[in-house]
Amino acid sequence: MNRTPKFRWGVIGPGEIATGFAEAMKWVDDGEIVAVASRSAERAEAFGDRFGIPARYGDYASLAADPDVDVVYVATPQSRHCQDTLDLLRAGKHVLCEKPFAMDADEARKMAEEARNRGLFLMEAIWSRFLPAYRSLAEVLAEGRIGDPLLVEADFGFRMPVRPDHRLFDPALGGGALLDLGIYPVQLCSLVLGEVERVTTDGVIGSTGVDEQVAALLRHSGGGLGVVKAAIRTGMACTARISGTDGWIDLPAFMHCPDALTVTTRAGAEHIDGSYEGNGLRFEIAEVHRCLTRSLTESPVITLDETIALATTLDAIRAGIE
Ligand SMILES: NC(=O)c1ccc[n+]([C@@H]2O[C@H](COP(=O)([O-])OP(=O)(O)OC[C@H]3O[C@@H](n4cnc5c(N)ncnc54)[C@H](OP(=O)(O)O)[C@@H]3O)[C@@H](O)[C@H]2O)c1
């Protein structure tokens, strides 16, 4: 019997999202995690035991040197994404790098250039884009169901206790609302309205030095407006509305991983189901496999140019609150 060839994954930074990734891999036929690396051998062993991963490394460089690894999921804090990704690309690995891709647009450009020069696959893990609800959203927009989109309103925020030891409150690890959560509303604006021309913004820096609340107004070159908010000390609806000339689309909470959407036009409101089984990271994994199978070095769904543009927008927002 022929077995489907499997893409052999490595994972670095076995924390919270890496755990979700390993759960998601169970829902993907043509991939398996063959190696995990942690800064600590004990943590690598524990993750390996939990998910049945054969190779466990107590440092990231050993995983990069493992010839049995094809593609690596970078699940470290954003402060490390650039260096970790560069190290892996230089070792010849394809890379799926968690969001936010980098600390700033300069880093993002460096990472993209390295991947392009080496002909390796690289993608920012904006998992939202691959979820069934976002696929439906793209279709509804392409079909012109709401006419021309004019306005995107989106927010993502919750109230966390201040924990200076948590990465979200640590400036050195790229903490703060904007980079961690703001990326989601911003990527939605980019998906719907395209390039950003001008940014107006304000925010609140908390006691640990990170932005705890941020609000930004994005003026897109096509004339559309994006109104985005993010917070780690303020509960928000975490929803999105896209208004067009002929109707609007609502994304329920959480706007970065909705399981449905509602399209409202003169004909009435249509509820579109976007529910799925398993962990939603499975869909971005499937996209990486689709691209690798077709020898694509970028996904057309979230290109490196768009990732650089997103980082540029985040830089512009940050400049307004610092
Ligand atoms: N797509 C999503 O929905 C989603 C959700 C959450 C987070 N993320 C992104 O994924 C990345 C990781 O987030 P997370 O919530 O999984 O964080 P986490 O639980 O803290 O895990 C990060 C891991 O990175 C490693 N690491 C390397 N250097 C580190 C350092 N200096 N400080 C702390 N940890 C370090 C640690 O593993 P070892 O020390 O064992 O190597 C740690 O377990 C972030 O960029 C975040 O924005 C994405």
The ligand as a Gaussian input file, in Angstrom:
#p B3LYP/6-31G(d) Opt

LIG

0 1
 N       -1.621000      32.125000      16.410000
 C       -2.051000      32.325000      17.631000
 O       -3.247000      32.232000      17.920000
 C       -1.111000      32.640000      18.685000
 C       -1.550000      32.492000      19.948000
 C       -0.670000      32.725000      20.928000
 C        0.607000      33.154000      20.592000
 N        0.999000      33.326000      19.334000
 C        2.349000      33.793000      19.012000
 O        3.229000      32.691000      19.201000
 C        4.413000      33.122000      19.854000
 C        4.569000      32.353000      21.162000
 O        3.477000      32.631000      22.014000
 P        3.035000      31.653000      23.205000
 O        1.790000      32.211000      23.753000
 O        3.058000      30.242000      22.775000
 O        4.217000      31.941000      24.240000
 P        4.811000      30.975000      25.359000
 O        3.768000      30.068000      25.881000
 O        5.551000      31.845000      26.303000
 O        5.846000      30.083000      24.545000
 C        6.960000      30.634000      23.916000
 C        8.108000      29.651000      24.004000
 O        9.248000      30.252000      23.412000
 C       10.426000      29.805000      24.072000
 N       11.282000      30.956000      24.344000
 C       12.454000      31.222000      23.721000
 N       13.013000      32.319000      24.196000
 C       12.195000      32.769000      25.156000
 C       12.275000      33.875000      26.042000
 N       13.301000      34.731000      26.025000
 N       11.266000      34.042000      26.914000
 C       10.216000      33.207000      26.929000
 N       10.109000      32.132000      26.127000
 C       11.101000      31.914000      25.246000
 C        9.986000      29.090000      25.322000
 O       10.236000      27.718000      25.106000
 P       11.621000      27.050000      25.548000
 O       12.287000      27.944000      26.511000
 O       11.162000      25.751000      26.137000
 O       12.396000      26.878000      24.298000
 C        8.491000      29.313000      25.421000
 O        7.799000      28.185000      25.884000
 C        4.271000      34.631000      20.032000
 O        4.910000      35.285000      18.951000
 C        2.770000      34.862000      19.968000
 O        2.399000      36.149000      19.498000
 C        0.158000      33.057000      18.374000

